[in-house]
Amino acid sequence: MNMSNAFWREVMDHLPGLHLLFRVDDKEDAYLIFANSQIQAALDYTPEEFVLASESPGTKVQDDIHALVETIAELSHNDEKKMEPRCRFLSKQGAEKRFTFSFRIFNVKSTSMPFIAVTLEPLKKKDPPVTESVREQPVRTEVVKGPGFSAHSPLMKILMEKIEAVKDKTTHLLFRGDPGTGKKTIARKIFESERSRGAVCHEWDMSSMTASEQDQVLDELLEQESGTAGKRITLLVIEIGKMSLTSQEKLHVWLQERMAARRQTRVLATSETLLEELMKRNRFSTGLYYYLSFDTILLPPLSQRKEDIRHLAEKWIPEAARALGIPEPAISGEVMQRLMDYEWPGNLTEFLRVMRRSLLRSEQGLLCLHMGHISAGADHRETGEQAGEILLFDEMVRLYLERVLRKTGGKIYGDDGAATLLGMKPTTLQSKLKKLGVR
């Protein structure tokens, strides 16, 4: 931008209200690069903390930023007149804050990629609450950032029947599974159902909080007890296994006191780690574990949900292409089979990464599958995979780089050059080309 971070911070701090600035990359992903000092008054984060948290996977800030970006994507691709757009953010202490917002997409001379400036205004109490249909836009916008959720496989159908049976009960629920299996997605659906039924709801992401921050939100909960004595309280604790032992003890005592006073309380929690293993290492309170007596919901990995893979791909590709304003590529039988056969160790998170990269790099009207270590689809003449040939790593890299250079017409530098497409420095790419004998 030919302007320093300090310059942008100074300019934004002189603007009235809360402002965020996003940079859009060549894949049409929007990244938060600045937040003015008003963010601290509104959400208790310093600007640096907020921007850093927006880049950290699984944090509440990143989730809220993604939801805002999805809404902006929907509004920018839809000419219909709508009510003033709204969004929500969770403060550093986990309190929900609601805003109306406006945005402007603009370009600067130093780069071809656009920027998005967003102005947030606190939602006045007299305004009606933000409904689920406003806060979470239709599926067509969700595909830009996430693959949504699919329950078409036999395993997931059985699981959803179990969830349906317990969602409105008072039992505590623990959602377990590997990263990216959808624990938070399902837990939040039940959490929102609790909210709609009038429960006082608190969401805490323990993976993004320090021990002192965890203690602080527990202390705030205890302070609010007198004002919520007659109300049902529901807690959503993301990664409960990362809660400090001090906070666990405070939560345990608070839960016992509420039960003794016959006050309805429900805990929904997620964990990637077995709590039983943490107890063996004295990192999780045995008393809290047995007090909660969780009904466990185990989310299976994507590799055990082949029907979900097919449904996600068939649903995601056309909707994402439409949202991004690009032609919809067809999914060949071979590509679909590769998607079904792959183990997906990163589950839905990895699926999203692969599908977005594949969509943006597809050619000739066909989805060209880019999975980092394999490439299949519109063109795999170079790989030798059709003949069952296994190539040396350097040879595979050489063939891949040759294909990229053909795509760019031999151009290395510039926004449409091979270095930009590969996310490499031009000098690094030239060195690698020379080493591999690519001309």
C-alpha positions in Angstrom: 0.0 0.0 0.0 3.1 2.2 0.2 1.9 3.3 3.6 3.0 2.1 7.0 0.9 0.4 9.6 1.4 3.4 11.8 -0.1 5.6 9.1 -3.2 3.5 8.7 -3.6 3.2 12.5 -3.4 7.0 12.9 -5.9 7.6 10.1 -8.4 5.1 11.4 -8.2 6.3 14.9 -9.2 9.7 13.8 -12.4 8.3 12.2 -15.5 8.3 14.4 -16.7 4.9 15.5 -15.3 1.4 15.2 -13.5 0.6 12.0 -12.0 -2.6 10.5 -9.9 -2.8 7.3 -9.6 -6.0 5.3 -7.2 -7.0 2.5 -8.5 -9.3 -0.3 -6.0 -11.7 -1.8 -6.0 -13.2 -5.3 -8.2 -16.1 -4.1 -10.8 -13.6 -2.9 -10.1 -14.4 0.7 -10.5 -11.3 3.0 -8.0 -10.9 5.8 -8.2 -8.4 8.7 -5.2 -6.2 8.7 -6.2 -3.2 10.9 -8.7 -2.4 13.7 -8.8 1.0 15.2 -8.5 1.7 18.9 -12.3 1.7 19.3 -12.1 -2.1 19.3 -10.8 -2.0 22.9 -13.7 0.0 24.1 -16.2 -2.2 22.3 -14.7 -5.7 22.8 -11.9 -5.3 25.3 -9.2 -6.4 22.8 -6.3 -4.1 21.9 -6.2 -3.6 18.1 -3.1 -5.9 17.9 -4.7 -8.6 19.9 -7.8 -8.5 17.8 -6.0 -8.8 14.4 -3.8 -11.6 15.8 -6.8 -13.5 17.1 -8.5 -13.1 13.7 -5.5 -15.1 12.1 -5.6 -17.9 14.7 -7.7 -20.9 13.7 -10.6 -21.9 16.0 -10.7 -18.6 18.0 -14.0 -16.9 18.6 -12.6 -13.7 16.9 -11.8 -15.7 13.7 -15.3 -17.3 13.7 -17.0 -13.9 14.1 -14.8 -12.3 11.4 -15.6 -15.1 9.0 -19.3 -14.6 9.6 -18.9 -10.9 8.9 -17.0 -11.5 5.7 -19.6 -14.0 4.5 -22.3 -11.5 5.1 -20.4 -8.9 3.1 -19.8 -11.4 0.3 -23.6 -12.1 0.2 -24.4 -8.3 0.1 -21.8 -7.5 -2.5 -23.2 -10.2 -4.9 -26.9 -9.3 -4.3 -28.5 -6.2 -5.6 -31.7 -6.6 -3.6 -32.5 -3.9 -1.0 -32.2 -5.3 2.5 -32.5 -4.1 6.0 -29.4 -2.6 7.6 -26.9 -5.5 7.8 -26.1 -6.7 11.3 -23.5 -8.9 12.9 -22.3 -10.0 16.3 -18.9 -10.3 18.1 -18.0 -11.9 21.4 -15.9 -9.7 23.7 -12.7 -10.9 25.2 -14.7 -12.0 28.3 -17.2 -13.9 26.2 -20.0 -11.3 26.3 -22.1 -11.0 23.1 -22.0 -7.6 21.4 -24.3 -6.8 18.4 -23.6 -4.2 15.7 -25.1 -2.8 12.5 -22.4 -2.2 9.9 -21.7 -0.6 6.5 -18.8 -1.4 4.2 -16.9 0.0 1.2 -14.8 -1.9 -1.3 -12.0 0.1 -2.8 -8.7 -0.2 -4.6 -5.3 1.6 -4.2 -2.7 2.2 -7.0 0.0 0.1 -5.4 -1.9 -3.2 -5.8 -4.6 -4.7 -8.0 -6.3 -6.5 -5.1 -9.2 -4.6 -3.4 -9.6 -3.6 0.3 -12.8 -3.6 2.4 -13.4 -0.9 4.9 -16.1 -1.8 7.5 -17.8 0.6 9.9 -19.5 -1.0 13.0 -22.1 0.7 15.1 -23.4 -0.8 18.4 -26.9 -2.1 18.0 -29.3 0.1 20.0 -31.3 -1.8 22.7 -34.6 -0.6 21.2 -33.8 -2.4 18.0 -35.2 -5.9 17.6 -32.7 -8.7 18.3 -30.7 -10.1 15.4 -32.4 -13.3 14.3 -30.6 -16.4 13.2 -31.6 -15.7 9.6 -29.8 -12.4 9.7 -26.8 -13.4 11.7 -26.1 -16.5 9.7 -26.8 -15.9 6.0 -28.2 -18.6 3.7 -26.0 -21.5 2.7 -25.0 -19.7 -0.5 -22.8 -17.4 1.5 -21.5 -20.0 3.8 -19.8 -21.8 1.0 -17.3 -19.0 0.5 -15.7 -19.7 3.8 -16.9 -23.1 4.9 -18.4 -26.3 3.5 -21.4 -26.2 5.8 -22.5 -29.5 7.4 -23.7 -32.8 5.9 -25.4 -35.7 7.6 -26.1 -38.0 4.6 -23.9 -40.9 5.7 -25.4 -43.7 7.8 -23.1 -42.8 10.8 -24.2 -39.2 10.7 -27.9 -40.0 10.4 -27.7 -42.1 13.5 -25.7 -39.4 15.3 -28.2 -36.7 14.3 -31.1 -38.9 15.6 -29.3 -39.0 19.0 -28.7 -35.3 19.0 -32.4 -34.6 18.2 -33.4 -36.8 21.1 -31.2 -34.9 23.7 -31.0 -31.4 22.3 -34.0 -30.1 24.4 -33.2 -32.0 27.5 -31.2 -30.8 30.6 -28.4 -33.3 30.2 -24.8 -32.0 29.9 -23.3 -32.8 26.5 -19.7 -33.4 25.5 -18.8 -33.2 21.8 -15.7 -35.2 21.0 -13.8 -35.9 17.8 -10.7 -35.0 15.8 -10.1 -31.4 14.7 -12.4 -30.3 11.9 -15.1 -32.9 12.4 -17.8 -30.4 13.2 -18.0 -30.4 17.0 -18.4 -26.7 17.4 -20.9 -26.5 14.5 -23.3 -29.0 16.2 -22.7 -27.7 19.7 -23.5 -24.1 18.6 -26.8 -25.2 17.0 -27.9 -26.7 20.3 -26.6 -23.6 22.1 -28.7 -21.3 19.8 -31.7 -23.6 20.5 -31.1 -23.0 24.2 -31.0 -19.2 23.6 -34.2 -19.3 21.6 -35.9 -21.0 24.6 -35.0 -18.2 26.9 -31.8 -19.5 28.5 -29.1 -17.0 29.6 -26.2 -18.2 27.4 -22.4 -17.8 27.8 -19.8 -19.0 25.3 -16.2 -19.4 26.2 -13.4 -20.6 24.0 -10.7 -21.9 26.4 -8.2 -22.5 23.6 -8.0 -18.8 23.0 -7.9 -17.7 26.6 -5.0 -17.4 29.1 -5.5 -18.8 32.6 -6.1 -15.3 33.9 -8.7 -14.6 31.3 -10.4 -17.9 32.1 -10.5 -17.0 35.8 -11.9 -13.6 34.8 -14.9 -14.9 32.9 -15.7 -17.3 35.7 -15.5 -14.4 38.2 -17.9 -12.4 36.1 -20.3 -15.4 35.9 -20.2 -15.6 39.8 -20.9 -11.8 40.0 -23.9 -12.1 37.7 -25.4 -14.9 39.8 -27.8 -12.7 41.8 -29.3 -11.3 38.6 -29.9 -14.7 37.0 -31.0 -16.6 40.0 -34.3 -17.6 38.6 -33.2 -18.1 35.1 -31.9 -21.2 33.2 -28.2 -20.8 32.3 -26.5 -22.6 29.5 -22.7 -22.6 29.1 -20.9 -23.5 25.8 -17.3 -24.3 26.7 -15.1 -24.8 23.6 -12.1 -27.1 24.4 -13.0 -27.6 28.0 -9.8 -29.7 28.4 -7.8 -26.5 28.1 -9.5 -24.9 31.1 -7.1 -24.2 34.0 -7.5 -26.3 37.1 -8.4 -23.2 39.1 -11.2 -22.3 36.7 -12.4 -25.9 36.7 -12.7 -25.8 40.5 -14.6 -22.5 40.3 -17.0 -23.9 37.8 -17.5 -27.1 39.8 -18.4 -25.1 43.0 -20.7 -22.8 41.1 -22.5 -25.7 39.5 -22.9 -27.4 42.8 -24.4 -24.3 44.4 -26.9 -23.9 41.5 -27.9 -27.5 41.8 -28.4 -27.1 45.6 -30.6 -24.1 44.9 -32.6 -26.0 42.3 -31.5 -23.6 39.5 -31.5 -25.1 36.0 -28.0 -25.2 34.4 -26.7 -26.9 31.3 -23.1 -27.3 30.1 -22.3 -28.0 26.4 -18.6 -28.6 25.8 -16.2 -29.7 23.1 -12.9 -31.5 23.4 -10.3 -32.9 21.0 -8.6 -34.6 23.9 -9.9 -37.4 26.0 -10.8 -35.9 29.4 -10.1 -39.3 31.0 -6.5 -39.1 29.8 -6.2 -35.6 31.2 -7.5 -36.8 34.6 -4.8 -39.4 34.7 -2.2 -36.6 34.2 -3.9 -34.5 36.9 -4.9 -31.9 34.3 -8.6 -32.2 34.6 -10.7 -32.2 37.8 -12.2 -35.6 38.6 -14.9 -33.9 40.7 -16.0 -31.7 37.8 -15.9 -34.6 35.3 -18.1 -36.9 37.4 -20.4 -34.0 38.4 -21.1 -33.2 34.8 -21.6 -36.9 33.8 -21.6 -35.8 30.2 -23.7 -37.6 27.6 -21.0 -37.9 24.9 -21.5 -37.1 21.2 -18.6 -38.5 19.2 -18.1 -36.9 15.7 -16.7 -39.4 13.2 -13.9 -38.4 10.9 -14.7 -37.5 7.3 -13.0 -40.7 6.1 -15.9 -42.7 7.7 -18.5 -40.5 6.0 -18.1 -41.1 2.3 -21.7 -40.1 1.4 -21.1 -36.8 3.2 -18.0 -36.2 1.0 -20.0 -36.6 -2.2 -22.8 -34.4 -0.9 -20.5 -31.7 0.3 -18.6 -31.6 -3.0 -21.8 -31.6 -5.2 -23.4 -28.9 -3.0 -20.3 -26.7 -2.4 -18.9 -26.4 -5.9 -21.9 -24.8 -7.7 -22.8 -22.6 -4.8 -19.2 -21.4 -4.2 -18.7 -20.7 -7.9 -21.9 -18.7 -8.0 -21.0 -16.7 -4.9 -17.5 -15.9 -6.3 -18.9 -15.0 -9.8 -16.9 -17.6 -11.7 -18.0 -20.4 -14.1 -19.1 -23.6 -12.4 -16.7 -26.5 -13.2 -18.1 -30.0 -13.6 -16.9 -32.8 -11.2 -15.7 -35.8 -13.2 -16.2 -39.3 -12.0 -12.5 -39.8 -11.5 -12.2 -36.6 -9.3 -15.2 -37.6 -7.2 -13.7 -41.1 -6.7 -10.4 -39.5 -5.6 -12.3 -37.3 -3.1 -14.1 -40.4 -1.8 -11.0 -42.5 -1.5 -8.8 -39.9 0.2 -8.6 -40.3 4.0 -8.9 -36.5 4.8 -6.8 -36.4 8.0 -7.7 -32.8 8.4 -11.4 -33.6 8.0 -13.7 -30.7 7.0 -11.0 -28.1 7.5 -8.8 -29.8 5.0 -11.7 -30.5 2.7 -12.5 -26.8 2.6 -8.9 -25.8 1.9 -8.6 -28.3 -1.0 -12.0 -27.5 -2.6 -11.4 -23.7 -2.5 -7.9 -24.1 -4.1 -9.2 -26.6 -6.6 -12.2 -24.4 -7.6 -10.0 -21.3 -8.2 -7.4 -23.2 -10.3 -9.8 -25.3 -12.4 -9.6 -25.2 -16.2 -11.5 -26.3 -19.2 -14.8 -26.4 -17.4 -13.7 -29.3 -15.1 -12.7 -29.2 -11.5 -9.0 -29.8 -11.3 -8.2 -31.3 -7.9 -5.3 -29.7 -6.1 -4.5 -31.5 -2.9 -0.9 -30.4 -2.3 0.7 -33.8 -2.9 -1.5 -34.9 -5.9 -3.2 -33.2 -8.8 -6.0 -34.8 -10.8 -8.8 -33.6 -13.0 -8.8 -31.6 -16.1 -5.2 -32.4 -17.0 -2.9 -35.1 -15.5 -0.9 -36.0 -18.6 2.3 -35.1 -16.9 2.0 -37.1 -13.7 2.1 -40.6 -15.1 -0.5 -41.7 -12.6 -2.8 -43.2 -15.3 -0.1 -45.8 -15.9 0.4 -46.4 -12.2 3.9 -44.8 -12.4 5.4 -43.5 -9.2 7.7 -40.5 -9.8 10.6 -39.2 -7.8 9.7 -36.1 -5.8 11.9 -33.8 -7.7 10.5 -35.1 -11.0 6.9 -34.5 -9.8 7.8 -31.0 -8.7 9.5 -30.3 -12.1 6.4 -31.5 -14.0 4.2 -29.4 -11.8 6.3 -26.2 -12.3 6.3 -26.8 -16.1 2.5 -27.0 -16.0 2.3 -23.7 -14.0 4.6 -22.0 -16.5 2.4 -23.2 -19.4 -0.6 -21.7 -17.6 1.2 -18.3 -17.2 2.7 -18.3 -20.7 6.2 -18.6 -19.2 5.7 -15.4 -17.1 7.3 -15.5 -13.6 6.9 -11.9 -12.3 3.7 -9.8 -11.8 0.3 -10.5 -10.4 -0.5 -13.0 -13.2 3.0 -14.6 -13.0 3.9 -18.1 -11.8 5.5 -16.8 -8.6 2.3 -15.1 -7.5 0.2 -18.2 -8.4 2.5 -20.4 -6.3 2.8 -18.0 -3.4 6.6 -17.8 -3.8 9.2 -15.1 -4.2 10.2 -14.8 -7.9 13.9 -15.2 -7.0 13.1 -18.4 -5.0 11.1 -19.7 -8.0 13.9 -18.9 -10.4 16.4 -20.7 -8.2 14.2 -23.8 -8.0 13.6 -23.8 -11.8 17.3 -23.6 -12.4 18.0 -26.4 -9.9 15.4 -28.7 -11.6 16.4 -27.8 -15.1 13.1 -26.2 -16.0 13.3 -23.7 -18.9 
